[in-house]
Amino acid sequence: MPQQQEESSEQQSRLQWLLPHRLAVREGWRYASLDGLLMAHGRWFTPSPLPAEVAPGVPGACFRE
């Protein structure tokens, strides 16, 4: 139960930050921002190491192609 309370507190903090930063929802869009989408459908996860067969990429070049 403590982890659930911690997540709830963190979610509340994020909501309090997001609410004043919301943009008007555009016609045809369900969420005003990526933040809204993440708050509605995102979930917490525990990071884990890469599998041995996956080589790490170059640091700082995540979206370079």
N, C-alpha and C positions, 0 to 999 in steps of 0.2 A: 504494500500500500504506500510506503514512503516514496517510491519511484513514481507512482501515479500522481501523488500530490506535487512532486517536483516538476513533472511534465506539465501538469495543470497550471502551476505557478509560472513556468516559462512560457506556456502558451498565452496566458493572460498578459504577460509582459509584452510579448510580440503583438498581440491584438491591440494593446494600448498604444504601441508605437505606430502600428499600421493605420488605425482609424483616422488620425488627422492627415495622413499621407495618401488617403484613397483618392483616386481619380474618378470622374463620372464614367459609368460603364457605357461603352460605345454600343450603338445599335448592332444587334447580332452577336455581341460578345457576352459570354456568361460571367466573366471575371474582369474587373477593372485593371488588374495587373498580375504579373507572375506571382507576387506575394499572396494575392487573394486565392489564386489557384493552389499554391502550396499550403496555405492555411486550411483550405477546404479538403484537400486530398493527400497532402503530404503525410509522411509517417516517420517516426524516429527509427534509427537503425544503429547497430553497433558495427563500426568499421572492422574489417578483418584484413589480414595480409593478402597480397596477390598470390594466386596459385603459382607454383614453381615454374610452370610452362609459360607464364605470361611475363614478358620483359617490361620493366617500367619505362615510361617515356622520358623525354628530356624535361627536367624541371623548368617550369615557367612557359612551356610550349603546348599547353593543353589543347588549344583550339587552332594551332598552326597546322596548315595542311598544304 
